Amino acid sequence: MIFIYYRIRNLREDADLSQEKLARLLHINQATYSRYETGDLEIPVSSLIKLAEFYSTSVDYLVNLTDSMEPYPKT
């Protein structure tokens, strides 16, 4: 599951965003978000969902179950 850490870091860096901005989105502090990116702390499902929605992708992409960044259609 190590890919998740690379994916969230790469998405953040590609969007030229700070860890602080993503931490505010998730209602956590920057140190906690940093630990998500390093793999020192597991990311809660609720945070994965928020990140997937923020980046317009799927949780499956974030956790490396697919290489497609396209989000699933909402039902």
VMD Tcl script that builds the backbone (N, CA, C; Angstrom):
set m [mol new atoms 225]
animate dup $m
set s [atomselect $m all]
$s set {name element resname resid chain x y z} {
  {N N MET 1 A 0.823 -1.193 0.000}
  {CA C MET 1 A 0.000 0.000 0.000}
  {C C MET 1 A 0.866 1.255 0.000}
  {N N ILE 2 A 2.134 1.089 -0.202}
  {CA C ILE 2 A 3.045 2.223 -0.187}
  {C C ILE 2 A 2.757 3.239 -1.291}
  {N N PHE 3 A 2.153 2.801 -2.374}
  {CA C PHE 3 A 1.891 3.703 -3.484}
  {C C PHE 3 A 0.981 4.856 -3.107}
  {N N ILE 4 A 0.109 4.634 -2.143}
  {CA C ILE 4 A -0.796 5.701 -1.743}
  {C C ILE 4 A -0.012 6.933 -1.298}
  {N N TYR 5 A 1.081 6.726 -0.594}
  {CA C TYR 5 A 1.852 7.843 -0.081}
  {C C TYR 5 A 2.497 8.615 -1.221}
  {N N TYR 6 A 2.997 7.886 -2.204}
  {CA C TYR 6 A 3.573 8.555 -3.375}
  {C C TYR 6 A 2.503 9.287 -4.171}
  {N N ARG 7 A 1.357 8.667 -4.291}
  {CA C ARG 7 A 0.300 9.286 -5.108}
  {C C ARG 7 A -0.214 10.571 -4.487}
  {N N ILE 8 A -0.456 10.581 -3.187}
  {CA C ILE 8 A -0.979 11.821 -2.612}
  {C C ILE 8 A 0.086 12.917 -2.614}
  {N N ARG 9 A 1.331 12.545 -2.439}
  {CA C ARG 9 A 2.401 13.553 -2.501}
  {C C ARG 9 A 2.554 14.087 -3.927}
  {N N ASN 10 A 2.563 13.184 -4.898}
  {CA C ASN 10 A 2.711 13.625 -6.282}
  {C C ASN 10 A 1.540 14.480 -6.742}
  {N N LEU 11 A 0.326 14.120 -6.373}
  {CA C LEU 11 A -0.835 14.932 -6.723}
  {C C LEU 11 A -0.722 16.324 -6.109}
  {N N ARG 12 A -0.311 16.385 -4.854}
  {CA C ARG 12 A -0.160 17.678 -4.182}
  {C C ARG 12 A 0.918 18.522 -4.854}
  {N N GLU 13 A 2.058 17.913 -5.118}
  {CA C GLU 13 A 3.154 18.653 -5.745}
  {C C GLU 13 A 2.804 19.082 -7.164}
  {N N ASP 14 A 2.142 18.200 -7.922}
  {CA C ASP 14 A 1.741 18.552 -9.289}
  {C C ASP 14 A 0.772 19.731 -9.300}
  {N N ALA 15 A -0.045 19.841 -8.263}
  {CA C ALA 15 A -0.997 20.947 -8.158}
  {C C ALA 15 A -0.367 22.175 -7.495}
  {N N ASP 16 A 0.915 22.067 -7.137}
  {CA C ASP 16 A 1.656 23.157 -6.497}
  {C C ASP 16 A 0.959 23.623 -5.218}
  {N N LEU 17 A 0.583 22.652 -4.394}
  {CA C LEU 17 A -0.096 22.933 -3.139}
  {C C LEU 17 A 0.807 22.606 -1.964}
  {N N SER 18 A 0.579 23.282 -0.866}
  {CA C SER 18 A 1.342 23.003 0.349}
  {C C SER 18 A 0.652 21.914 1.167}
  {N N GLN 19 A 1.422 21.286 2.018}
  {CA C GLN 19 A 0.839 20.323 2.947}
  {C C GLN 19 A -0.161 21.025 3.854}
  {N N GLU 20 A 0.115 22.260 4.200}
  {CA C GLU 20 A -0.772 23.030 5.072}
  {C C GLU 20 A -2.153 23.196 4.448}
  {N N LYS 21 A -2.204 23.479 3.148}
  {CA C LYS 21 A -3.503 23.640 2.474}
  {C C LYS 21 A -4.302 22.338 2.520}
  {N N LEU 22 A -3.641 21.219 2.245}
  {CA C LEU 22 A -4.341 19.929 2.289}
  {C C LEU 22 A -4.734 19.578 3.709}
  {N N ALA 23 A -3.904 19.920 4.670}
  {CA C ALA 23 A -4.239 19.669 6.071}
  {C C ALA 23 A -5.500 20.438 6.461}
  {N N ARG 24 A -5.609 21.695 6.026}
  {CA C ARG 24 A -6.821 22.473 6.317}
  {C C ARG 24 A -8.049 21.821 5.684}
  {N N LEU 25 A -7.908 21.339 4.458}
  {CA C LEU 25 A -9.019 20.664 3.780}
  {C C LEU 25 A -9.509 19.467 4.598}
  {N N LEU 26 A -8.575 18.757 5.195}
  {CA C LEU 26 A -8.898 17.541 5.953}
  {C C LEU 26 A -9.169 17.813 7.434}
  {N N HIS 27 A -9.046 19.070 7.860}
  {CA C HIS 27 A -9.266 19.466 9.259}
  {C C HIS 27 A -8.303 18.749 10.196}
  {N N ILE 28 A -7.045 18.726 9.787}
  {CA C ILE 28 A -5.970 18.144 10.600}
  {C C ILE 28 A -4.811 19.131 10.598}
  {N N ASN 29 A -3.789 18.864 11.397}
  {CA C ASN 29 A -2.635 19.765 11.351}
  {C C ASN 29 A -1.631 19.289 10.296}
  {N N GLN 30 A -0.724 20.169 9.945}
  {CA C GLN 30 A 0.241 19.890 8.872}
  {C C GLN 30 A 1.123 18.696 9.222}
  {N N ALA 31 A 1.486 18.551 10.481}
  {CA C ALA 31 A 2.348 17.435 10.882}
  {C C ALA 31 A 1.649 16.089 10.632}
  {N N THR 32 A 0.356 16.036 10.887}
  {CA C THR 32 A -0.403 14.807 10.624}
  {C C THR 32 A -0.422 14.514 9.133}
  {N N TYR 33 A -0.679 15.551 8.328}
  {CA C TYR 33 A -0.694 15.340 6.880}
  {C C TYR 33 A 0.675 14.873 6.394}
  {N N SER 34 A 1.717 15.442 6.923}
  {CA C SER 34 A 3.073 15.027 6.552}
  {C C SER 34 A 3.282 13.551 6.853}
  {N N ARG 35 A 2.760 13.095 7.973}
  {CA C ARG 35 A 2.880 11.682 8.334}
  {C C ARG 35 A 2.087 10.795 7.380}
  {N N TYR 36 A 0.996 11.302 6.812}
  {CA C TYR 36 A 0.268 10.558 5.774}
  {C C TYR 36 A 1.178 10.349 4.561}
  {N N GLU 37 A 1.857 11.422 4.154}
  {CA C GLU 37 A 2.694 11.341 2.952}
  {C C GLU 37 A 3.927 10.472 3.138}
  {N N THR 38 A 4.413 10.367 4.345}
  {CA C THR 38 A 5.598 9.535 4.585}
  {C C THR 38 A 5.237 8.085 4.902}
  {N N GLY 39 A 3.953 7.840 5.127}
  {CA C GLY 39 A 3.526 6.487 5.458}
  {C C GLY 39 A 3.657 6.154 6.928}
  {N N ASP 40 A 3.950 7.157 7.752}
  {CA C ASP 40 A 4.062 6.927 9.185}
  {C C ASP 40 A 2.706 6.827 9.875}
  {N N LEU 41 A 1.646 7.221 9.154}
  {CA C LEU 41 A 0.310 7.206 9.713}
  {C C LEU 41 A -0.672 6.796 8.623}
  {N N GLU 42 A -1.554 5.857 8.944}
  {CA C GLU 42 A -2.562 5.439 7.965}
  {C C GLU 42 A -3.581 6.547 7.752}
  {N N ILE 43 A -4.025 6.670 6.522}
  {CA C ILE 43 A -4.991 7.702 6.171}
  {C C ILE 43 A -6.392 7.149 6.386}
  {N N PRO 44 A -7.217 7.835 7.173}
  {CA C PRO 44 A -8.594 7.368 7.373}
  {C C PRO 44 A -9.382 7.399 6.060}
  {N N VAL 45 A -10.336 6.512 5.946}
  {CA C VAL 45 A -11.152 6.430 4.734}
  {C C VAL 45 A -11.827 7.766 4.443}
  {N N SER 46 A -12.318 8.439 5.476}
  {CA C SER 46 A -12.977 9.733 5.252}
  {C C SER 46 A -12.030 10.739 4.611}
  {N N SER 47 A -10.769 10.702 4.978}
  {CA C SER 47 A -9.778 11.599 4.371}
  {C C SER 47 A -9.462 11.186 2.943}
  {N N LEU 48 A -9.405 9.886 2.694}
  {CA C LEU 48 A -9.192 9.412 1.326}
  {C C LEU 48 A -10.309 9.882 0.404}
  {N N ILE 49 A -11.533 9.817 0.896}
  {CA C ILE 49 A -12.677 10.264 0.096}
  {C C ILE 49 A -12.564 11.756 -0.199}
  {N N LYS 50 A -12.237 12.551 0.817}
  {CA C LYS 50 A -12.085 14.000 0.609}
  {C C LYS 50 A -10.975 14.290 -0.392}
  {N N LEU 51 A -9.860 13.584 -0.292}
  {CA C LEU 51 A -8.752 13.798 -1.228}
  {C C LEU 51 A -9.147 13.407 -2.646}
  {N N ALA 52 A -9.839 12.289 -2.788}
  {CA C ALA 52 A -10.280 11.853 -4.116}
  {C C ALA 52 A -11.223 12.881 -4.721}
  {N N GLU 53 A -12.139 13.401 -3.932}
  {CA C GLU 53 A -13.051 14.423 -4.434}
  {C C GLU 53 A -12.304 15.708 -4.782}
  {N N PHE 54 A -11.374 16.100 -3.940}
  {CA C PHE 54 A -10.604 17.321 -4.172}
  {C C PHE 54 A -9.811 17.232 -5.481}
  {N N TYR 55 A -9.192 16.091 -5.716}
  {CA C TYR 55 A -8.367 15.912 -6.918}
  {C C TYR 55 A -9.162 15.388 -8.117}
  {N N SER 56 A -10.460 15.217 -7.955}
  {CA C SER 56 A -11.328 14.692 -9.030}
  {C C SER 56 A -10.807 13.361 -9.561}
  {N N THR 57 A -10.565 12.470 -8.638}
  {CA C THR 57 A -10.118 11.128 -8.989}
  {C C THR 57 A -10.894 10.136 -8.126}
  {N N SER 58 A -10.454 8.905 -8.085}
  {CA C SER 58 A -11.132 7.900 -7.259}
  {C C SER 58 A -10.222 7.452 -6.114}
  {N N VAL 59 A -10.840 6.936 -5.088}
  {CA C VAL 59 A -10.065 6.358 -3.994}
  {C C VAL 59 A -9.243 5.185 -4.530}
  {N N ASP 60 A -9.798 4.453 -5.488}
  {CA C ASP 60 A -9.054 3.342 -6.091}
  {C C ASP 60 A -7.740 3.823 -6.695}
  {N N TYR 61 A -7.748 4.994 -7.311}
  {CA C TYR 61 A -6.506 5.535 -7.858}
  {C C TYR 61 A -5.537 5.858 -6.725}
  {N N LEU 62 A -6.040 6.479 -5.679}
  {CA C LEU 62 A -5.165 6.856 -4.569}
  {C C LEU 62 A -4.508 5.650 -3.918}
  {N N VAL 63 A -5.233 4.542 -3.822}
  {CA C VAL 63 A -4.680 3.348 -3.162}
  {C C VAL 63 A -4.076 2.358 -4.154}
  {N N ASN 64 A -3.906 2.796 -5.393}
  {CA C ASN 64 A -3.207 2.037 -6.425}
  {C C ASN 64 A -3.944 0.776 -6.878}
  {N N LEU 65 A -5.268 0.818 -6.840}
  {CA C LEU 65 A -6.032 -0.301 -7.393}
  {C C LEU 65 A -6.299 -0.108 -8.881}
  {N N THR 66 A -6.061 1.111 -9.361}
  {CA C THR 66 A -6.186 1.412 -10.782}
  {C C THR 66 A -5.182 2.506 -11.135}
  {N N ASP 67 A -4.788 2.543 -12.393}
  {CA C ASP 67 A -3.921 3.615 -12.874}
  {C C ASP 67 A -4.722 4.712 -13.554}
  {N N SER 68 A -6.022 4.514 -13.661}
  {CA C SER 68 A -6.898 5.523 -14.269}
  {C C SER 68 A -7.237 6.580 -13.215}
  {N N MET 69 A -6.980 7.823 -13.569}
  {CA C MET 69 A -7.284 8.924 -12.649}
  {C C MET 69 A -8.747 9.359 -12.739}
  {N N GLU 70 A -9.475 8.851 -13.716}
  {CA C GLU 70 A -10.870 9.262 -13.913}
  {C C GLU 70 A -11.711 8.843 -12.705}
  {N N PRO 71 A -12.511 9.759 -12.162}
  {CA C PRO 71 A -13.402 9.375 -11.059}
  {C C PRO 71 A -14.542 8.517 -11.575}
  {N N TYR 72 A -15.112 7.762 -10.688}
  {CA C TYR 72 A -16.282 6.971 -11.047}
  {C C TYR 72 A -17.483 7.892 -11.158}
  {N N PRO 73 A -18.420 7.562 -12.036}
  {CA C PRO 73 A -19.624 8.389 -12.120}
  {C C PRO 73 A -20.438 8.281 -10.835}
  {N N LYS 74 A -21.022 9.391 -10.445}
  {CA C LYS 74 A -21.890 9.395 -9.249}
  {C C LYS 74 A -23.230 8.793 -9.626}
  {N N THR 75 A -23.778 8.012 -8.705}
  {CA C THR 75 A -25.075 7.392 -8.980}
  {C C THR 75 A -26.164 8.062 -8.186}
}
mol reanalyze $m
mol bondsrecalc $m
mol representation Tube
mol addrep $m
